[in-house]
Amino acid sequence: MIPQSPPLKTKQSWQAALANAVSDAGELLAQLGLSGTLAAIDKDKIRQFPLRVPQSYINKMRYGDKQDPLLKQVFPLIDESLDVSGYGKDPVGDQFAVTSPGMLQKYQGRALLVVTGACAIHCRYCFRRHFPYADSNPLASQLTETLASLKADASINEVILSGGDPLSLSDEKLSRLVTELEQIPHLKRLRIHTRLPVVLPERIDDRLLDWIASCKLKVVMVIHANHANEIDNEAELALLRLQQAGCQLLNQAVLLKGVNDSIEALVDLSERLNEVNVMPYYLHLLDKVAGAHHFDVAESGAVELVENIRKQLPGYLVPRLVREIQGEASKTVIR
């Protein structure tokens, strides 16, 4: 069992909170006192990737502010419908990296499992917003084949659970998969990429923490916070409980125009992450996915930002500015 800590103060289960996520642009704007101030893309045009945002995340947004950095990450602007040269459906070459059903191998020693297409929140800049999840689910009938591939490759020592968001799966499904992974002798680490501790802190409950604490593999959790305002008291408590369960916590952020492309925003984010004992790990340049061009920040501007925050913060609080380039042996470090 994990060390005791105060329970999260929630009025409903995480499953209920997930089911009650807002999916209508008009409702979202009405809650924020912004009805009629922003024009959303037609629902039929985003059927594959509709608006989805949990109430706990909406509660962090500033009432009456259409420039709120959290709102900008989730509101489906008409800009998404524009066809812009250089932006495509598979910006990082995921589909070229599939080696077994649901398994991607891009980098030496690591394999990534796309375990679900579900997520608690639909961030409009998501690089997998067009990913064919229906054809890539190793938790379905192809799981045996995928596990066999992992067992056969002794060079793989780390498995990454991704999606979608792996924590949108039930604890039963996750623990069954992890139990299978624990039986592979050459695996050392389990890495979980998730946004749920930040956007749906209700998810970090006792059942999840119990199986994480009992995991035989070293558990590294990479959370995804882009702005300091995302880490409120409930998110802080969720992160604390994950640390008590033995998780090493890192953060990866995406540099987004109008959201965090300022020295103040990036410094505040690193400072807030440090307060909750999460290492600022990566700051990603935008993956050029179709529908997200309006978030892009020029590389030259990004370099200038990082150089300026380096002047204000100690080195350990400055994330590495990176870009993912299809076919490269690792993330490309820009600064």
C-alpha positions as CSV (number, residue, x, y, z in Angstrom):
1,M,0.0,0.0,0.0
2,I,1.1,3.6,-0.7
3,P,1.8,6.0,2.2
4,Q,-1.4,7.6,3.5
5,S,-2.3,11.1,2.3
6,P,-5.4,13.1,2.3
7,P,-8.0,11.9,-0.2
8,L,-9.0,14.2,-3.1
9,K,-12.1,16.1,-2.4
10,T,-14.3,15.1,-5.2
11,K,-18.1,14.8,-5.5
12,Q,-18.1,12.1,-8.1
13,S,-15.9,9.3,-9.4
14,W,-13.4,10.0,-12.1
15,Q,-15.5,7.9,-14.5
16,A,-18.5,10.1,-13.9
17,A,-16.4,13.3,-14.2
18,L,-15.1,11.9,-17.6
19,A,-18.6,11.1,-18.8
20,N,-19.8,14.6,-17.9
21,A,-17.1,16.4,-19.9
22,V,-18.5,19.4,-21.8
23,S,-18.8,18.6,-25.6
24,D,-20.7,21.7,-26.8
25,A,-18.9,25.0,-27.7
26,G,-22.0,27.0,-26.8
27,E,-22.2,25.4,-23.3
28,L,-18.5,26.1,-22.7
29,L,-18.8,29.7,-23.6
30,A,-22.0,30.2,-21.6
31,Q,-20.3,28.8,-18.4
32,L,-17.5,31.4,-18.9
33,G,-19.8,34.3,-19.7
34,L,-18.6,34.4,-23.2
35,S,-21.6,33.5,-25.3
36,G,-21.4,34.9,-28.8
37,T,-17.8,36.1,-28.5
38,L,-16.0,33.3,-30.3
39,A,-17.0,31.4,-33.4
40,A,-16.5,27.7,-33.3
41,I,-16.0,25.4,-36.3
42,D,-19.1,23.5,-37.4
43,K,-19.5,20.2,-35.5
44,D,-19.8,18.2,-38.7
45,K,-16.3,19.3,-39.7
46,I,-14.7,18.1,-36.4
47,R,-16.7,14.9,-36.0
48,Q,-13.5,12.9,-35.6
49,F,-12.1,15.2,-33.0
50,P,-14.9,17.1,-31.3
51,L,-14.7,19.5,-28.4
52,R,-14.2,17.7,-25.1
53,V,-13.2,19.3,-21.8
54,P,-13.8,18.2,-18.2
55,Q,-15.5,20.5,-15.8
56,S,-12.5,20.5,-13.5
57,Y,-10.5,22.0,-16.3
58,I,-13.2,24.6,-17.1
59,N,-13.2,25.6,-13.5
60,K,-9.6,26.8,-13.8
61,M,-10.4,29.2,-16.7
62,R,-10.9,32.9,-16.1
63,Y,-14.5,34.0,-16.3
64,G,-15.2,36.5,-19.1
65,D,-11.8,36.2,-20.7
66,K,-11.8,34.9,-24.2
67,Q,-8.0,35.2,-24.2
68,D,-7.7,32.7,-21.3
69,P,-4.7,30.4,-22.0
70,L,-6.6,27.3,-21.0
71,L,-9.7,28.1,-23.1
72,K,-7.5,28.7,-26.1
73,Q,-6.1,25.1,-25.8
74,V,-9.5,23.5,-26.1
75,F,-11.8,25.8,-28.1
76,P,-12.3,24.7,-31.7
77,L,-11.8,27.9,-33.7
78,I,-12.9,28.2,-37.3
79,D,-9.1,28.4,-38.1
80,E,-9.0,24.6,-37.8
81,S,-10.9,24.3,-41.1
82,L,-8.2,26.0,-43.1
83,D,-5.9,23.9,-45.4
84,V,-2.4,25.2,-44.7
85,S,0.6,23.9,-46.7
86,G,3.1,22.0,-44.6
87,Y,0.6,20.8,-42.0
88,G,-0.6,17.1,-42.4
89,K,-2.3,14.3,-40.6
90,D,0.8,12.4,-39.5
91,P,3.3,15.1,-38.7
92,V,5.8,13.0,-36.8
93,G,5.6,9.8,-38.9
94,D,3.8,7.6,-36.3
95,Q,2.2,5.4,-39.0
96,F,5.6,4.7,-40.5
97,A,6.9,3.6,-37.0
98,V,4.3,0.9,-36.4
99,T,6.1,-2.5,-36.0
100,S,3.3,-4.5,-34.3
101,P,-0.4,-3.8,-33.7
102,G,-0.5,-0.6,-31.6
103,M,3.3,-0.6,-31.1
104,L,5.6,2.2,-32.4
105,Q,9.4,2.0,-32.4
106,K,11.2,5.2,-33.2
107,Y,14.1,5.2,-30.7
108,Q,16.7,2.7,-29.6
109,G,15.7,0.8,-26.4
110,R,12.1,2.1,-26.3
111,A,8.8,0.9,-27.6
112,L,5.5,2.9,-27.4
113,L,2.1,1.3,-27.0
114,V,-0.9,3.3,-28.3
115,V,-3.3,1.7,-25.8
116,T,-6.4,3.8,-26.4
117,G,-7.7,6.6,-28.5
118,A,-9.7,8.0,-25.6
119,C,-8.7,11.1,-23.7
120,A,-10.4,13.3,-21.1
121,I,-9.6,16.4,-23.1
122,H,-9.2,17.2,-26.7
123,C,-6.4,19.7,-27.0
124,R,-6.7,21.4,-30.4
125,Y,-3.0,21.1,-31.2
126,C,-2.9,17.3,-30.6
127,F,-0.4,15.7,-33.0
128,R,-2.5,12.5,-33.0
129,R,-5.9,14.2,-33.7
130,H,-6.0,12.3,-37.0
131,F,-4.5,9.0,-35.9
132,P,-6.4,5.8,-36.9
133,Y,-6.9,4.5,-33.4
134,A,-9.5,2.0,-34.6
135,D,-6.7,0.1,-36.4
136,S,-4.2,0.4,-33.6
137,N,-5.3,-1.0,-30.2
138,P,-3.0,-3.5,-28.6
139,L,-5.5,-4.1,-25.8
140,A,-7.8,-5.8,-28.2
141,S,-7.3,-9.1,-30.0
142,Q,-3.7,-8.3,-31.1
143,L,-2.3,-7.9,-27.6
144,T,-0.7,-11.3,-27.7
145,E,1.2,-10.5,-30.9
146,T,2.4,-7.2,-29.5
147,L,3.7,-8.7,-26.3
148,A,5.4,-11.4,-28.3
149,S,7.2,-8.7,-30.3
150,L,8.4,-7.1,-27.0
151,K,9.6,-10.4,-25.6
152,A,11.5,-11.2,-28.7
153,D,13.5,-7.9,-28.7
154,A,15.9,-7.9,-25.8
155,S,17.2,-4.4,-26.8
156,I,13.9,-2.8,-25.5
157,N,14.2,-1.9,-21.8
158,E,11.5,0.7,-21.6
159,V,7.8,0.6,-22.6
160,I,5.8,3.8,-23.0
161,L,2.1,3.8,-22.6
162,S,0.5,6.5,-24.7
163,G,-2.7,7.2,-26.6
164,G,-5.1,9.1,-26.4
165,D,-4.4,9.0,-22.7
166,P,-3.6,5.6,-21.1
167,L,-5.2,6.8,-17.8
168,S,-8.6,7.0,-19.5
169,L,-8.5,3.2,-19.4
170,S,-9.8,1.3,-16.3
171,D,-7.4,0.2,-13.6
172,E,-8.3,-3.4,-14.4
173,K,-7.2,-3.1,-18.0
174,L,-4.1,-1.2,-17.1
175,S,-3.0,-3.5,-14.4
176,R,-3.6,-6.6,-16.6
177,L,-1.4,-5.1,-19.3
178,V,1.3,-4.0,-16.8
179,T,1.3,-7.5,-15.2
180,E,2.1,-8.9,-18.7
181,L,4.9,-6.4,-19.2
182,E,6.4,-7.2,-15.8
183,Q,7.0,-10.7,-17.0
184,I,9.4,-9.6,-19.7
185,P,12.8,-9.8,-18.1
186,H,14.6,-7.2,-20.2
187,L,12.1,-4.4,-19.3
188,K,13.3,-2.0,-16.7
189,R,11.0,1.0,-16.9
190,L,7.3,1.8,-17.5
191,R,6.7,5.3,-18.8
192,I,3.2,6.7,-18.8
193,H,2.4,9.8,-20.9
194,T,-0.7,11.4,-19.5
195,R,-2.5,14.7,-19.1
196,L,-5.1,13.4,-16.7
197,P,-3.4,14.4,-13.4
198,V,-3.7,18.0,-14.6
199,V,-7.0,18.1,-16.4
200,L,-8.9,15.4,-14.4
201,P,-7.2,15.0,-11.0
202,E,-10.1,12.9,-9.9
203,R,-8.5,10.1,-11.9
204,I,-5.6,9.8,-9.3
205,D,-7.6,7.6,-6.9
206,D,-6.5,4.8,-4.5
207,R,-7.0,2.0,-6.9
208,L,-4.7,3.6,-9.5
209,L,-2.1,4.4,-6.9
210,D,-2.1,0.9,-5.4
211,W,-1.2,-0.8,-8.7
212,I,1.4,1.8,-9.5
213,A,3.0,1.4,-6.0
214,S,3.1,-2.4,-6.5
215,C,4.6,-2.3,-10.0
216,K,7.8,-4.2,-10.4
217,L,9.1,-1.8,-13.1
218,K,10.4,1.7,-12.4
219,V,7.4,4.0,-13.1
220,V,8.1,7.3,-14.8
221,M,5.1,9.5,-15.5
222,V,5.4,12.3,-18.0
223,I,2.6,14.8,-17.4
224,H,1.6,17.5,-19.8
225,A,1.0,21.0,-18.4
226,N,1.4,24.0,-20.7
227,H,0.5,26.8,-18.3
228,A,1.0,27.4,-14.6
229,N,-2.8,28.0,-14.2
230,E,-3.4,24.3,-15.0
231,I,-1.8,23.2,-11.8
232,D,-4.3,24.2,-9.1
233,N,-4.6,22.7,-5.6
234,E,-6.4,19.5,-6.7
235,A,-3.8,18.9,-9.4
236,E,-1.0,19.5,-6.9
237,L,-2.5,16.9,-4.5
238,A,-2.9,14.4,-7.3
239,L,0.8,14.9,-8.2
240,L,1.9,14.5,-4.6
241,R,0.0,11.2,-4.3
242,L,1.7,9.9,-7.5
243,Q,5.1,10.8,-6.0
244,Q,4.2,9.0,-2.8
245,A,3.3,5.9,-4.9
246,G,6.8,6.0,-6.3
247,C,6.4,7.8,-9.6
248,Q,9.2,9.9,-11.0
249,L,7.4,12.9,-12.5
250,L,8.5,14.9,-15.6
251,N,6.6,17.5,-17.6
252,Q,6.5,18.1,-21.3
253,A,4.9,21.2,-22.6
254,V,4.1,22.4,-26.1
255,L,5.0,26.0,-27.1
256,L,1.7,27.5,-28.2
257,K,1.0,30.9,-29.7
258,G,-1.3,32.9,-27.5
259,V,-1.0,30.4,-24.6
260,N,2.5,30.3,-23.3
261,D,4.7,32.1,-25.8
262,S,6.0,34.7,-23.4
263,I,8.9,34.8,-20.9
264,E,6.5,35.3,-18.0
265,A,4.3,32.3,-18.9
266,L,7.2,30.0,-19.3
267,V,9.0,31.2,-16.2
268,D,5.8,30.9,-14.2
269,L,5.2,27.3,-15.5
270,S,8.7,26.2,-14.5
271,E,8.4,27.8,-11.1
272,R,5.0,26.1,-10.5
273,L,6.3,22.7,-11.6
274,N,9.2,23.1,-9.2
275,E,6.8,23.9,-6.4
276,V,5.1,20.5,-7.0
277,N,8.3,18.6,-7.5
278,V,7.9,18.0,-11.2
279,M,10.9,18.4,-13.5
280,P,10.4,20.7,-16.5
281,Y,11.7,18.2,-19.1
282,Y,10.7,19.2,-22.6
283,L,9.3,22.2,-24.3
284,H,8.1,21.0,-27.8
285,L,7.9,23.1,-30.9
286,L,4.5,22.5,-32.4
287,D,4.1,19.3,-34.4
288,K,2.7,20.5,-37.7
289,V,-0.6,18.7,-37.6
290,A,-3.5,19.8,-39.8
291,G,-5.8,22.1,-38.0
292,A,-3.3,23.5,-35.5
293,H,-1.4,26.0,-37.7
294,H,-2.7,29.0,-35.6
295,F,-0.7,27.7,-32.6
296,D,2.7,27.6,-34.3
297,V,5.6,29.7,-33.0
298,A,8.5,30.3,-35.3
299,E,11.7,28.4,-34.2
300,S,13.7,31.7,-34.0
301,G,11.1,33.1,-31.6
302,A,11.2,29.9,-29.5
303,V,15.0,30.0,-29.3
304,E,14.9,33.7,-28.1
305,L,12.3,32.8,-25.4
306,V,14.4,29.9,-24.1
307,E,17.5,32.0,-24.0
308,N,15.7,34.7,-22.0
309,I,14.2,32.2,-19.5
310,R,17.7,30.8,-19.1
311,K,18.8,34.2,-17.9
312,Q,16.1,34.2,-15.2
313,L,16.0,30.6,-14.0
314,P,18.6,28.0,-12.8
315,G,19.5,25.5,-15.4
316,Y,17.5,22.7,-13.8
317,L,14.3,24.7,-14.3
318,V,14.9,25.3,-18.0
319,P,13.2,22.7,-20.2
320,R,15.0,21.5,-23.4
321,L,13.5,23.0,-26.5
322,V,13.0,20.1,-28.9
323,R,11.3,19.2,-32.2
324,E,10.4,15.7,-33.3
325,I,11.5,15.0,-36.8
326,Q,10.4,11.9,-38.7
327,G,13.2,9.4,-39.1
328,E,15.6,10.9,-36.6
329,A,17.1,8.7,-33.9
330,S,15.9,10.9,-31.1
331,K,14.2,14.2,-30.4
332,T,16.1,17.0,-32.0
333,V,17.3,19.4,-29.3
334,I,17.1,23.1,-30.5
335,R,18.3,24.7,-27.3
